[in-house]
Amino acid sequence: MPNSSRSPKAPACRLYLVTPPELDLATFPGQMAEALDAGDVACVQLRLKAPGDAYKTAETDIIRRACDVLRPIAQQRGVAFIVNDRPDIAAETGCDGVHIGQKDAAYAEARRVVGKDAIVGVTCHDSRHSAMIAGEQGADYVAFGAFYHTNTKPVRYQPTPEILEWWSQLMEIPCVAIGGITAENCAPLVRAGADFIAVVTAVWAHPDGPGAGVRALNTAMEQAVS
């Protein structure tokens, strides 16, 4: 995943795809390939969060199998593939890194497990303090959100675009904006300084397919700064 330094021809903001919380490995690989072939995508995060005791019991096997199937699709296209919450599985399966939340593994432990060259991203919600700590510890990016209403997960924090502006002016570490973002509402976040826009529904549930979702978002992000 690139840092925030860009050449004049590089996109001002790039797309960061997060998988649906539940997916079918019989059909999702094709959908993912369609999305990645449709336009610029910097990263895919595998985020499986299905409810129920049966899922919890088999969680490690489910995530590991998904990594084995989906990781090559991303990496063969030069797209970083990271795992949510599980630095152990990221390291075991050859992923590019891990994303951790405030209640997941500590940054130092995640870094120890995945190694110095892997990506470690940190959720910071709406907290400048948490972001500063993550940056000082060496996080490769910080993520703020949810900026808009989303049905993907409960929303307890809702920062304003101003936090992206503050971060981008202060730090060189990239920032990711997440939460209910679509092609129609991403412009304020792009203009505020988001290096990456993270989306779930806007791509995977796009009425014309995930490829159309990627194209729409890339167009909207380009227009936001043109």
NORZILIN-V794227 format. One record per pair of residues at least 12 apart in sequence whose C-alpha atoms are under 10 Angstrom apart, sorted by sequence separation. I is the first residue (numbers start at 1). J is the second residue. If there is no record, write none. Layout:
BEGIN
I | J
I | J
END
This chain:
BEGIN
2 | 14
32 | 44
71 | 83
82 | 94
83 | 95
86 | 98
87 | 99
98 | 110
108 | 120
122 | 134
130 | 142
131 | 143
145 | 157
146 | 158
147 | 159
148 | 160
163 | 175
164 | 176
177 | 189
201 | 213
202 | 214
203 | 215
19 | 32
81 | 94
82 | 95
83 | 96
84 | 97
85 | 98
86 | 99
87 | 100
97 | 110
98 | 111
107 | 120
121 | 134
122 | 135
131 | 144
144 | 157
145 | 158
146 | 159
147 | 160
164 | 177
176 | 189
177 | 190
200 | 213
203 | 216
48 | 62
49 | 63
67 | 81
81 | 95
82 | 96
83 | 97
84 | 98
85 | 99
86 | 100
97 | 111
107 | 121
120 | 134
121 | 135
144 | 158
145 | 159
146 | 160
147 | 161
163 | 177
199 | 213
202 | 216
203 | 217
1 | 16
17 | 32
48 | 63
67 | 82
80 | 95
81 | 96
82 | 97
83 | 98
84 | 99
85 | 100
98 | 113
107 | 122
144 | 159
145 | 160
182 | 197
199 | 214
202 | 217
47 | 63
67 | 83
80 | 96
81 | 97
82 | 98
83 | 99
84 | 100
85 | 101
97 | 113
98 | 114
106 | 122
128 | 144
144 | 160
145 | 161
161 | 177
177 | 193
178 | 194
181 | 197
182 | 198
183 | 199
46 | 63
66 | 83
79 | 96
80 | 97
81 | 98
82 | 99
83 | 100
84 | 101
87 | 104
97 | 114
121 | 138
122 | 139
125 | 142
126 | 143
127 | 144
144 | 161
176 | 193
177 | 194
181 | 198
182 | 199
17 | 35
48 | 66
85 | 103
86 | 104
87 | 105
96 | 114
97 | 115
104 | 122
120 | 138
121 | 139
122 | 140
123 | 141
124 | 142
125 | 143
126 | 144
127 | 145
145 | 163
159 | 177
175 | 193
176 | 194
177 | 195
178 | 196
179 | 197
180 | 198
181 | 199
182 | 200
184 | 202
199 | 217
17 | 36
64 | 83
85 | 104
86 | 105
91 | 110
95 | 114
104 | 123
120 | 139
121 | 140
122 | 141
123 | 142
124 | 143
125 | 144
126 | 145
144 | 163
174 | 193
175 | 194
176 | 195
177 | 196
178 | 197
179 | 198
180 | 199
181 | 200
182 | 201
183 | 202
46 | 66
63 | 83
75 | 95
84 | 104
85 | 105
90 | 110
94 | 114
97 | 117
98 | 118
99 | 119
100 | 120
101 | 121
102 | 122
103 | 123
119 | 139
120 | 140
121 | 141
122 | 142
123 | 143
124 | 144
125 | 145
126 | 146
144 | 164
174 | 194
175 | 195
176 | 196
177 | 197
178 | 198
179 | 199
180 | 200
181 | 201
182 | 202
183 | 203
197 | 217
46 | 67
63 | 84
74 | 95
75 | 96
88 | 109
92 | 113
96 | 117
97 | 118
98 | 119
99 | 120
100 | 121
101 | 122
102 | 123
119 | 140
120 | 141
121 | 142
122 | 143
123 | 144
124 | 145
125 | 146
126 | 147
143 | 164
158 | 179
174 | 195
175 | 196
176 | 197
177 | 198
178 | 199
179 | 200
180 | 201
181 | 202
182 | 203
197 | 218
64 | 86
67 | 89
71 | 93
72 | 94
87 | 109
88 | 110
91 | 113
92 | 114
96 | 118
97 | 119
98 | 120
99 | 121
100 | 122
101 | 123
102 | 124
116 | 138
118 | 140
119 | 141
120 | 142
121 | 143
122 | 144
123 | 145
125 | 147
157 | 179
173 | 195
174 | 196
175 | 197
176 | 198
177 | 199
178 | 200
179 | 201
180 | 202
63 | 86
67 | 90
71 | 94
72 | 95
87 | 110
90 | 113
91 | 114
95 | 118
96 | 119
97 | 120
98 | 121
99 | 122
100 | 123
101 | 124
102 | 125
169 | 192
15 | 39
16 | 40
17 | 41
23 | 47
46 | 70
64 | 88
71 | 95
86 | 110
87 | 111
88 | 112
89 | 113
90 | 114
91 | 115
94 | 118
95 | 119
96 | 120
97 | 121
98 | 122
99 | 123
100 | 124
101 | 125
155 | 179
165 | 189
168 | 192
169 | 193
182 | 206
197 | 221
15 | 40
16 | 41
17 | 42
18 | 43
19 | 44
20 | 45
21 | 46
22 | 47
23 | 48
46 | 71
64 | 89
67 | 92
68 | 93
70 | 95
71 | 96
85 | 110
87 | 112
88 | 113
89 | 114
142 | 167
155 | 180
164 | 189
165 | 190
167 | 192
168 | 193
196 | 221
14 | 40
15 | 41
16 | 42
17 | 43
18 | 44
19 | 45
20 | 46
21 | 47
22 | 48
23 | 49
44 | 70
45 | 71
60 | 86
63 | 89
64 | 90
67 | 93
68 | 94
87 | 113
88 | 114
107 | 133
108 | 134
111 | 137
153 | 179
162 | 188
163 | 189
164 | 190
165 | 191
166 | 192
167 | 193
168 | 194
14 | 41
15 | 42
16 | 43
17 | 44
18 | 45
19 | 46
20 | 47
21 | 48
22 | 49
23 | 50
44 | 71
63 | 90
66 | 93
67 | 94
68 | 95
86 | 113
87 | 114
91 | 118
107 | 134
111 | 138
152 | 179
153 | 180
161 | 188
162 | 189
164 | 191
165 | 192
166 | 193
167 | 194
168 | 195
14 | 42
15 | 43
16 | 44
17 | 45
18 | 46
19 | 47
20 | 48
21 | 49
22 | 50
60 | 88
61 | 89
64 | 92
65 | 93
67 | 95
86 | 114
87 | 115
90 | 118
102 | 130
111 | 139
150 | 178
151 | 179
152 | 180
160 | 188
161 | 189
164 | 192
165 | 193
11 | 40
13 | 42
14 | 43
15 | 44
16 | 45
17 | 46
18 | 47
19 | 48
20 | 49
21 | 50
22 | 51
60 | 89
64 | 93
108 | 137
150 | 179
151 | 180
160 | 189
161 | 190
163 | 192
164 | 193
165 | 194
18 | 48
20 | 50
21 | 51
44 | 74
63 | 93
107 | 137
108 | 138
125 | 155
126 | 156
127 | 157
147 | 177
148 | 178
149 | 179
150 | 180
161 | 191
162 | 192
163 | 193
164 | 194
183 | 213
187 | 217
190 | 220
191 | 221
43 | 74
44 | 75
107 | 138
108 | 139
125 | 156
126 | 157
141 | 172
142 | 173
143 | 174
144 | 175
145 | 176
146 | 177
147 | 178
148 | 179
149 | 180
150 | 181
161 | 192
162 | 193
163 | 194
164 | 195
182 | 213
183 | 214
186 | 217
190 | 221
42 | 74
43 | 75
107 | 139
125 | 157
126 | 158
127 | 159
140 | 172
141 | 173
142 | 174
143 | 175
144 | 176
145 | 177
146 | 178
147 | 179
148 | 180
149 | 181
160 | 192
161 | 193
183 | 215
184 | 216
185 | 217
189 | 221
190 | 222
41 | 74
87 | 120
124 | 157
125 | 158
126 | 159
140 | 173
141 | 174
142 | 175
143 | 176
144 | 177
145 | 178
146 | 179
147 | 180
148 | 181
161 | 194
183 | 216
184 | 217
187 | 220
188 | 221
190 | 223
191 | 224
125 | 159
126 | 160
139 | 173
140 | 174
141 | 175
142 | 176
143 | 177
144 | 178
145 | 179
146 | 180
147 | 181
148 | 182
182 | 216
183 | 217
186 | 220
187 | 221
190 | 224
191 | 225
43 | 78
44 | 79
45 | 80
46 | 81
47 | 82
48 | 83
49 | 84
128 | 163
132 | 167
138 | 173
139 | 174
140 | 175
141 | 176
142 | 177
143 | 178
144 | 179
145 | 180
146 | 181
182 | 217
183 | 218
185 | 220
186 | 221
187 | 222
189 | 224
190 | 225
41 | 77
42 | 78
43 | 79
44 | 80
45 | 81
46 | 82
47 | 83
48 | 84
82 | 118
127 | 163
128 | 164
131 | 167
135 | 171
145 | 181
181 | 217
183 | 219
184 | 220
185 | 221
187 | 223
188 | 224
29 | 66
33 | 70
36 | 73
37 | 74
41 | 78
42 | 79
43 | 80
44 | 81
45 | 82
46 | 83
47 | 84
48 | 85
82 | 119
83 | 120
84 | 121
85 | 122
126 | 163
135 | 172
136 | 173
148 | 185
183 | 220
184 | 221
187 | 224
188 | 225
28 | 66
32 | 70
36 | 74
41 | 79
42 | 80
43 | 81
44 | 82
45 | 83
46 | 84
47 | 85
81 | 119
82 | 120
84 | 122
126 | 164
128 | 166
132 | 170
135 | 173
147 | 185
148 | 186
182 | 220
183 | 221
186 | 224
187 | 225
40 | 79
41 | 80
42 | 81
43 | 82
44 | 83
45 | 84
46 | 85
47 | 86
80 | 119
82 | 121
128 | 167
132 | 171
134 | 173
135 | 174
147 | 186
2 | 42
25 | 65
29 | 69
30 | 70
33 | 73
37 | 77
99 | 139
1 | 42
2 | 43
25 | 66
28 | 69
29 | 70
32 | 73
33 | 74
36 | 77
99 | 140
1 | 43
24 | 66
28 | 70
29 | 71
32 | 74
36 | 78
99 | 141
100 | 142
101 | 143
147 | 189
1 | 44
23 | 66
26 | 69
30 | 73
36 | 79
97 | 140
99 | 142
100 | 143
25 | 69
29 | 73
33 | 77
99 | 143
131 | 175
25 | 70
29 | 74
152 | 199
152 | 200
152 | 201
144 | 194
150 | 200
151 | 201
45 | 96
124 | 175
143 | 194
150 | 201
44 | 96
45 | 97
46 | 98
47 | 99
123 | 175
124 | 176
125 | 177
43 | 96
45 | 98
46 | 99
121 | 174
122 | 175
123 | 176
125 | 178
143 | 196
145 | 198
45 | 99
121 | 175
122 | 176
141 | 195
143 | 197
144 | 198
121 | 176
123 | 178
141 | 196
143 | 198
16 | 79
18 | 81
16 | 80
17 | 81
18 | 82
18 | 83
18 | 84
1 | 78
1 | 79
2 | 80
1 | 80
1 | 81
1 | 82
1 | 96
1 | 97
49 | 152
49 | 153
1 | 118
2 | 119
1 | 119
21 | 152
20 | 152
21 | 153
3 | 140
4 | 141
2 | 140
3 | 141
1 | 140
2 | 141
1 | 141
43 | 196
45 | 198
47 | 200
42 | 196
44 | 198
41 | 196
42 | 197
43 | 198
44 | 199
45 | 200
41 | 197
16 | 176
18 | 178
15 | 176
16 | 177
14 | 176
16 | 178
13 | 176
4 | 168
4 | 171
5 | 172
4 | 172
5 | 173
35 | 203
3 | 172
4 | 173
5 | 174
35 | 204
3 | 173
4 | 174
3 | 174
4 | 175
32 | 203
2 | 174
3 | 175
31 | 203
32 | 204
38 | 210
39 | 211
1 | 174
31 | 204
37 | 210
38 | 211
39 | 212
41 | 214
35 | 209
36 | 210
37 | 211
38 | 212
39 | 213
40 | 214
34 | 209
35 | 210
36 | 211
38 | 213
39 | 214
40 | 215
13 | 189
14 | 190
28 | 204
34 | 210
35 | 211
38 | 214
39 | 215
13 | 190
33 | 210
34 | 211
35 | 212
37 | 214
38 | 215
39 | 216
40 | 217
41 | 218
12 | 190
13 | 191
31 | 209
32 | 210
33 | 211
34 | 212
35 | 213
36 | 214
37 | 215
38 | 216
39 | 217
40 | 218
12 | 191
16 | 195
17 | 196
20 | 199
21 | 200
31 | 210
32 | 211
35 | 214
36 | 215
39 | 218
13 | 193
14 | 194
15 | 195
16 | 196
17 | 197
18 | 198
19 | 199
20 | 200
30 | 210
31 | 211
34 | 214
35 | 215
38 | 218
39 | 219
12 | 193
13 | 194
14 | 195
15 | 196
16 | 197
17 | 198
18 | 199
19 | 200
20 | 201
12 | 194
13 | 195
14 | 196
15 | 197
16 | 198
17 | 199
18 | 200
19 | 201
12 | 195
13 | 196
14 | 197
15 | 198
16 | 199
17 | 200
18 | 201
20 | 203
11 | 195
12 | 196
13 | 197
14 | 198
15 | 199
16 | 200
17 | 201
19 | 203
20 | 204
11 | 196
17 | 202
18 | 203
19 | 204
20 | 205
17 | 203
18 | 204
17 | 204
4 | 194
5 | 195
4 | 195
3 | 195
4 | 196
2 | 195
17 | 214
15 | 214
15 | 217
14 | 217
15 | 218
14 | 218
13 | 218
15 | 221
11 | 218
14 | 221
13 | 221
14 | 222
12 | 221
13 | 222
11 | 221
12 | 222
11 | 222
13 | 224
12 | 224
13 | 225
12 | 225
11 | 225
12 | 226
END
